[in-house]
Every structure is written in C-alpha cells, then in structure tokens.
C-alpha cells in the first residue's frame, strides 16, 4: 500500500487526539475515512489500523507531520490523575523527538558551549546540562496543549507546576533514553561496527552531534596494507614534534586513536605530555589530537593549587558530561584517589561539597594532561602514559611548525577519523596477532585494540613510558629515601617508634638503646633522617603524621627494602623497621 501523498495535518491531529484522549475505535474511524479519501479501500485501511503503523508509517511520523503543521499533543489536565498526565506528557515528548535524556538520576539536555582551551583561547564542545523547571515548562508549551473541561467545553491552560515537578522527579520511571555522552565524530561500537550516523545510538548510549565531516568509506575488515597506510597518515601529523624517544611517539598515536574508538573501550589510561620547558609543543600536540576527535582545540582545566581542588574540578567536568579534557600546565605532583577513580572506574560517582549530587556516570571519557617536567604520583603512575618532548633549544617557543598539522586536520578531518578507525579494525580483522599482555583489567580492551595494534604495525609499546613515569614519581622517591634512612639510622630489622624518629631528626642525634644520653653524638644519619622525613611528610616533623604515613606504606617495597610494623600490645602503637628483600 502506497503512502498517501497529501497529508492533512488537521486529520492527523484528530487521529492523535482520539488516540490519546478518547478511545481507539474513534481514532480508527477517522483513520479509515482519511485513507479512503486517498483511494484506500475500507478493509485494507482497517487491516492496516489493526496491524499498526510499522512498516508503512510510524506513529512518530504522524506526530512530526502534525507538529510541522501546527498541531500539538493535547492533554486534559486533571491533577487528580497526576501520574497519568505525566506519563502522557512524557510519551508525547518522546514521540516528537525532543532532545531530553536521563543521566545520573537527572533529566539532561545537550548544548554546545564555548570552554577554555590552552593559551587563553576558546574551543567549542558539546556537553550535557541538567534540565531546569523553567526550561521544561517552555518545552511542554512548545509541544503539548494542556486544557481543562468546563461544561463540556475545552479551555486552554498552561502546564501546572505540579506536572513540571513530577516529570523532573520521575527517576526510575522515566522512559527517556539513558545517555552516556556526546561525541562529534564517528566511533567504534563494542561489536566492531562503526557508528557514523548523527543522532542517538541506543547501543552505546551516545548522542552523535553533527555535522559530521565527510569520511572515506571504512572497510568492515581492512587489510594490513590499509592499516599501514592509515597509521602512516596519522604518523605524519607528528613529524615536527621533538619526541624524546619512539615510545613517546607511540603515546601520541595512541592519544589520537583512543578518543575515536572510545565507545568500544571500557576505560583508557591518561595520556600526558611533558617537556623540560615552555614552548616545546605540549599543548599543541593535544590540540592536534582534539582536532581529530572534536574538530577544535583541546578543552582544558587548570589543576588548581592542590589535589583537593583538582578533585572538585574533575567532578564538575564529569557532571557536565565531558568526553575529552586536558589538565593543563600542571605544576603540582599529579595524583590522588579521585583522579585514579576518574581514570579507571567504569562508572564514577562525582561529589560536590561533600555530598553526592547525582548517581554514577559511565566512563566514556579520554583524559589528558600537560606540564613542564610533569610529575605523576602514586597509583596514577600505572594509569598513565607519557609523551616526552624536548626541542633542545633555549627559546623553543620561537620554533615554527612548517606544516601546521592542526590546520591539516581541520581541513580534512574525515581522513584522519578514517585512519584511526581503520588501524583498530584492521588489527581485529587480522585476528589480533601478537596481542600484548594486559596492564590491568580496566585497560585490557585499550591494550588489545590500540596498544597491540600499534606494536603490530611496528611501533614501540606506549606502555614503556610508564616506567619513566614511575621513576619520576615524587611519592616513590620519598618512600625510597625514607626506607633507606630508617635502615641507615637504625639498621635493618631494628624497630623504632615514629616519635623516636622525629626526636632523633630534630636533635640531629641517633639515640641508641642502652647508651647514656652523654654518649650520643650528632651524626650524618640523623641529618639524612631529618631530610627524608621532611620529604616524606611534606615538611611536617610531626610524629602522629609520620606514623599515619608509614601505616599507609606498611608492607610496601621501595629500593629493595620492605616496611614492617610491630604493634605494642599495651600501648597499641606501632614500631617501624625495614628488611632487605
């Protein structure tokens, strides 16, 4: 049966009215009359009504046609049946395709906003914002006609505040799609298919916002030759960057591929860029990466003065639904439990002002960082990759990029998106030969799809840079110095209270058991102990603080020494000592 060529929006509106307010049979009568006017016989029209619209005309099509012709969904506002009204209103909004979604226990909507980029610039990104009552009320008046009955005559009214409030608070009952993030480029689904169509994708929970760039056709099973051509295309973008080693170049390639195929990966490591001084190209490197992923410069935040401030800023970005972000020009050691969780948790619950403001968000973001001689602390070291740059110039900021890689990306972005997708799909199609051992469950999919693909194509393993990060970890260096100072001052296997260590450090004398105070002499071991405690506790010569720090490191190994504790059964206070492995 052919679709009627002429749509009568008034008739469509009546059908929808009958369906929603009165009864199905009344709607069927109008439906049959409408189709008969377009040459469809009675039996066929009734059969189509019984069958439903799918395969011929979707109900959503009727709504959209009617909407374009001025029709709005009618709802009789009877607050004695608030639950029924809210359900009808929600169905109406969903059928007209309004851009409302649920995420983290809130109703959210996508927006495009200008945010900070490096060097005082701005970049445009898509993000999610919480739906407020005033906005929802405006959307309701745009799509829904509320009315009341007075003596069998309908009278138009505005949406009741109760309706607006009830719709906003229907967490657990919403039928709105659950959104996990917004992207501005094609990506790879977990099943290996390419998502390259604008709109909401139920399989990934991602909203693809356009316009998408024109892109060469991505083969379902690319050959190795195609993969080599693709990786060569990406590699040329980085020809003028002064990488300190081949592994750093691999980190840059991982940085450009990872955000593109992000939907296929549960979690990904943080990609960091570091150099000895300003102007080496750290931020520009990330701008090139962002140019492929979002078509603009890399969005950035500052770390703030301490890790507490950084945690608050990261939580705010998680709430806003970021998918790409750099912690820019970091001057403090980068670490903390919150940063670890943001990187490695498949679902992360942000906190603001000591109180959870929303439910967990699914991890679909790619996090970057830059800094001069960037230092990464503690457990973040095994969750990070580092691309080192060193132009070996006194004034590197005067150096010019002759080929302008960012401009190349923005002019032909689709080519680089094709290349990133092709590298991973070709490695999958080849059966993942030489797949590398995983570096941990959170990153196993990244290791299998991105890291192993790079090594398959002849590049260094980007994970090699983790060792350099670990060696430069200030916390590890302080721990090694502390353990060695304990061994030098007191000997291996000789317990001491934290209070005794602090006293010895302050007096410059190592007190030996069984010896008179007059027999003690100042010595360099005490000076070294003081320096080690100061470094270990961040300049706090306090016994309780030192004891708490040692308790955190109990059982850890550093510099070939392991820390142990003996607890006094009466005082319940630990004495500390180290043993050789």
Secondary structure, DSSP 4 states (H G I P E B T S, - for coil): -PPPSS--HHHHHHHHHHHHHS-HHHHHHHHHHHHHTTT--HHHHHHHHHH-STTT--HHHHHHHHHHTT--EEEE--GGGHHHHHHHHHHHHHHTT-S-EEETTEEEEEEEEEEE-GGG-EEEEEEEEEPPHHHHHHHHHHHEEEEEEETTEEEEEPPPHHHHHHHHT-TTT--SPBP-EEESS-EE-TTS-EE-SSEEETTTTEEE-SPPPP-PPPPTT--HHHHHHHHHHHHGGGTTS-BSSHHHHHHHHHHHHHTTTGGG-S--PEEEEEESSTTSSHHHHHHHHHHHHHSSPPPEEE--SSHHHHHHHHHHHHHHT-SEEEEES--SPB--HHHHHHHH-SEE--EETTEE-S--EE---EEEEEEET--B-GGGGGGEEEEEE----TTGGG---SS-HHHHHHHSHHHHHHHHHHHHHHHHHTT-TTPPPPS-GGGHHHIIIIIHHHHHTTPPPGGGHHHHHHHT-HHHHHHHHHHHHHHHHH-TT--EEHHHHHHHHHHTB-PPTTS-GGG--B-HHHHHHHHHHHHHTTS---HHHHHHHHHHTTT-EETTEEEEEEE-TTT--EEEEEEE-
